[in-house]
Amino acid sequence: MSSTILHTPGLVPSTDQADEDKNPFLVALGERVRALRSRRGMTRKAVAQAAEVSERHLANLEYGIGNASILVLLQVAGALHCSLAELLGDITTSTPEWLLIRELLERRDESTLRRVRTAVGELLGTGGSNGKGATPSTRVALIGLRGAGKSTLGQMLADDLDYPFVELSREIEKFAGCSVGEIQGLYGQNAYRRYERRALEEAIQIYPEAVIATPGGIVSDAATFNLLLAHCTTVWLQADAEDHMRRVTAQGDLRPMAASREAMEDLKGILAGRAAFYAKAELRLDTSAQPLEASFTLLRGLVRQTLHIAG
């Protein structure tokens, strides 16, 4: 598909040509630029001057036929006194209410944001994270990267508490009728995330008490992770990168690092990218700090204390 580059001079094409060449994203982008300009009460000429682009270039952008560089978009956003996210269509900028809510939350610390998230969950009836003072859920969900010990320690904990043990990856495979690798290979990540959400919803519905070992990437989908936080007591099982790699290699499974010669660097990158989400767990345990039996003793104590279970 051909399109006129924003910073290349030229006349605005005829309606027929524009309709033929228009990309839906660029059309929507142009509509947002026009809407923002109208909201600010600025003429196209004024915006072009403030953004230091030609009026013709700005017209191309507004008509949805200009494939602007990121730097040009930054200049236009600055001229319109908005964020680049708003220009690109971030949902939190899509209505006045969204904008007002976002303004209230900007620059708040993590503790405040967590309380707000909990309160919003309760208001909407989707549950809130089991924060301080809340009754802890008797569904215990173990989160963390593959190789942290979720399956092994999860089964041991379930046996100790006399709770059902749910390996969420196995439940996902039952729903799909094929392995996790086949789901991702045949249908893609989006389909896998849908199965993951469905499996978690069913586990929550069926088991008032359970120990749930979750897939390492469950934090990748905000809706599913919110569901987990709202309905489970969460424990982050941590381990250093070397232990993760050693344990996963022993299991004969290097997903998703198998295709990379820099597997350790990839693993460290995944850990770094997910750590802030794993850290939302109410409890955490470093399984690299001691042998398996000692890790289980610590996990058992943490969970029983949190759930107010004697023993």
C-alpha positions in Angstrom: 0.0 0.0 0.0 1.4 3.3 -1.0 1.0 6.4 1.2 2.3 10.0 1.2 5.1 10.5 3.8 4.2 13.4 6.0 7.5 15.2 5.7 7.5 14.9 1.9 6.0 18.0 0.2 3.0 17.4 -2.1 -0.6 18.2 -2.7 -3.4 16.5 -0.8 -4.6 13.7 -3.1 -8.1 13.5 -4.5 -10.8 11.9 -2.4 -10.9 8.8 -4.6 -7.1 8.3 -4.3 -7.2 9.0 -0.5 -10.0 6.5 0.1 -8.1 3.9 -1.8 -4.8 4.4 0.0 -6.0 5.1 3.5 -4.8 3.0 6.3 -7.4 2.6 9.2 -4.8 3.5 11.9 -3.7 6.6 10.0 -7.3 7.6 9.4 -8.0 7.3 13.2 -4.8 9.2 14.0 -5.9 12.1 11.7 -9.3 12.2 13.2 -7.8 12.5 16.7 -5.5 15.3 15.5 -8.5 17.2 14.2 -10.5 16.6 17.3 -7.7 17.7 19.6 -7.2 20.8 17.5 -10.9 21.6 17.7 -10.9 21.1 21.4 -8.0 23.5 21.8 -9.6 26.0 19.5 -6.6 26.1 17.3 -6.4 26.6 13.5 -4.4 24.2 11.4 -2.0 27.0 10.6 -1.5 27.7 14.3 -0.8 24.1 15.1 1.6 23.7 12.1 3.5 26.8 13.2 3.8 25.6 16.8 4.8 22.1 15.7 7.3 23.5 13.1 5.8 21.5 10.2 4.2 22.9 7.1 0.5 23.3 7.0 0.4 21.0 4.0 2.1 18.3 6.0 -0.3 18.7 8.9 -3.2 18.5 6.4 -1.9 15.2 5.1 -1.8 13.9 8.6 -5.3 15.0 9.3 -6.6 13.4 6.1 -5.1 10.1 7.1 -2.6 9.9 4.3 0.6 11.1 6.1 2.9 8.4 7.6 4.5 10.7 10.1 7.8 9.9 11.9 7.7 9.6 15.7 9.5 12.9 16.1 7.0 14.7 14.0 4.2 13.2 16.1 6.0 14.4 19.2 6.1 17.9 17.8 2.4 17.8 16.9 1.5 16.5 20.3 3.5 19.3 21.9 1.7 21.9 19.8 -1.6 20.4 20.8 -0.6 20.3 24.5 -1.3 16.6 24.8 0.7 13.5 25.4 1.9 11.3 22.6 -0.3 8.5 24.1 -3.4 10.7 23.6 -2.5 11.4 20.0 -2.0 7.7 19.4 -5.3 6.7 20.9 -4.5 5.5 24.4 -7.9 4.4 25.9 -7.2 6.4 29.1 -7.5 9.6 26.9 -10.6 8.5 25.0 -13.3 10.3 27.1 -13.4 13.2 29.5 -14.0 10.8 32.4 -11.0 8.7 31.5 -8.8 11.8 31.3 -10.1 13.1 34.7 -9.5 9.8 36.4 -6.0 9.5 34.9 -5.2 13.1 36.1 -6.3 12.1 39.7 -3.9 9.0 39.6 -0.9 10.6 38.0 2.2 10.9 40.2 0.6 8.8 43.0 2.8 6.4 44.8 2.5 2.6 44.4 0.8 2.2 47.8 -1.9 4.7 46.9 -2.4 3.1 43.4 -2.8 -0.3 45.0 -5.5 1.0 47.4 -7.3 2.6 44.5 -7.2 -0.6 42.4 -8.6 -2.6 45.3 -11.4 -0.1 45.9 -12.3 0.0 42.2 -12.4 -3.8 42.1 -14.8 -3.8 45.0 -16.9 -1.1 43.5 -17.3 -2.9 40.2 -18.0 -6.2 41.9 -14.9 -7.9 40.5 -13.2 -8.2 43.9 -10.2 -6.4 45.2 -6.7 -7.5 46.0 -6.5 -9.2 49.4 -4.9 -6.1 50.9 -4.0 -5.5 54.6 -7.0 -6.1 56.8 -9.0 -8.2 54.2 -9.9 -11.8 54.9 -7.3 -13.9 53.1 -8.5 -16.2 50.3 -8.1 -19.9 50.9 -7.1 -20.3 47.2 -3.3 -20.0 47.3 -1.8 -19.1 43.9 1.9 -19.6 43.3 3.4 -17.1 40.8 6.8 -16.7 39.3 9.0 -17.8 36.4 9.3 -21.4 35.3 11.8 -23.2 37.5 11.0 -21.3 40.7 9.4 -24.5 42.2 5.7 -23.8 41.7 4.8 -27.4 40.7 6.9 -29.2 43.3 6.3 -26.9 46.2 2.6 -26.4 45.2 1.9 -30.1 45.3 3.7 -30.4 48.7 1.7 -27.5 50.1 -1.6 -28.8 48.8 -0.9 -32.2 50.5 0.0 -30.5 53.7 -3.2 -28.3 53.7 -5.3 -31.1 52.4 -6.3 -28.8 49.5 -6.8 -29.8 45.8 -3.7 -29.0 43.7 -4.4 -27.3 40.4 -1.7 -27.1 37.8 -3.2 -24.3 35.6 -1.1 -25.3 32.5 -2.6 -28.8 32.6 -6.1 -27.2 32.8 -5.3 -25.0 29.8 -4.3 -28.1 27.8 -7.6 -29.8 28.7 -9.6 -26.9 27.4 -7.6 -26.7 24.2 -7.2 -30.4 23.6 -3.5 -30.0 22.9 -0.3 -29.0 24.6 0.7 -25.5 25.6 3.3 -25.4 22.9 0.8 -26.5 20.2 -1.7 -23.9 21.4 0.9 -21.2 21.0 2.3 -22.6 17.7 -1.1 -23.2 16.0 -3.3 -20.4 17.4 -0.9 -17.8 18.8 -0.4 -16.0 22.1 -3.9 -14.3 22.1 -5.7 -17.7 21.9 -3.4 -19.0 24.7 -4.2 -16.1 26.9 -8.0 -16.7 26.4 -7.6 -20.3 27.5 -5.5 -19.2 30.4 -8.2 -16.8 31.6 -10.9 -19.4 31.1 -8.9 -22.0 33.1 -8.4 -19.6 36.0 -12.1 -18.5 36.0 -13.1 -22.2 36.3 -10.6 -23.0 39.0 -11.9 -20.0 41.0 -15.5 -21.1 40.5 -14.9 -24.8 41.4 -12.4 -24.6 44.2 -13.1 -22.5 47.3 -9.9 -24.0 48.7 -6.9 -24.9 46.5 -3.2 -24.5 45.7 -2.8 -23.2 42.2 0.4 -23.3 40.3 0.2 -20.6 37.6 2.1 -20.3 34.3 5.0 -17.9 34.5 3.4 -15.5 32.0 0.1 -15.1 33.7 1.1 -11.6 34.7 1.3 -10.6 31.0 -2.5 -10.2 30.7 -3.7 -7.5 33.1 -7.3 -8.7 33.2 -6.3 -12.3 34.1 -3.7 -11.0 36.7 -6.4 -8.8 38.3 -8.6 -11.8 38.6 -5.9 -13.8 40.3 -5.1 -11.0 42.7 -8.7 -10.5 43.6 -9.6 -14.1 44.3 -6.4 -15.7 45.5 -3.7 -15.4 48.2 -0.7 -14.9 46.0 2.9 -16.1 46.7 5.8 -15.1 44.5 8.3 -17.9 44.4 11.6 -16.2 43.4 14.9 -17.8 42.3 18.0 -16.4 40.8 18.5 -16.7 37.0 21.0 -19.5 37.3 18.7 -21.7 39.3 15.8 -20.9 36.9 17.9 -22.0 33.9 19.3 -25.1 35.7 15.9 -26.3 36.8 14.2 -25.6 33.4 17.0 -27.4 31.6 16.6 -30.4 33.9 12.9 -30.5 32.9 13.9 -30.5 29.2 11.9 -27.4 28.5 13.5 -24.1 27.4 10.4 -22.2 26.2 10.6 -19.5 25.2 14.4 -19.3 25.3 15.1 -22.4 23.1 15.5 -20.5 19.9 18.1 -18.0 21.3 21.8 -18.6 21.7 21.7 -16.0 24.4 19.3 -18.0 26.6 20.6 -16.7 29.9 20.3 -13.1 28.8 16.8 -13.7 27.5 15.8 -15.3 30.8 17.3 -12.3 32.8 15.3 -10.0 30.6 12.1 -11.9 31.2 12.7 -11.8 34.9 13.4 -8.1 34.9 10.3 -7.4 32.8 8.0 -9.3 35.0 9.5 -8.6 38.5 7.3 -5.5 39.1 4.2 -7.6 38.5 5.3 -10.6 40.5 6.0 -8.2 43.3 2.3 -7.5 43.6 2.0 -10.9 45.4 1.1 -10.7 49.1 3.9 -13.1 50.0 7.2 -14.0 48.6 9.8 -16.7 49.1 13.3 -17.0 47.6 13.7 -20.7 46.7 17.3 -20.2 45.8 18.2 -19.3 49.4 17.9 -22.9 50.8 17.2 -26.5 49.8 13.8 -27.8 48.8 12.7 -29.1 52.2 13.7 -25.9 53.9 11.9 -23.9 51.2 8.8 -25.9 51.8 9.0 -25.4 55.6 9.2 -21.6 55.1 6.4 -21.6 52.5 4.2 -23.8 54.8 4.8 -21.4 57.7 4.0 -18.3 55.6 0.8 -19.6 54.2 -0.5 -21.1 57.4 0.2 -17.9 59.3 -1.5 -15.8 56.6 -4.6 -18.1 56.4 -4.7 -18.4 60.2 -4.3 -22.2 60.1 -2.7 -23.8 63.1 0.1 -26.3 62.8 
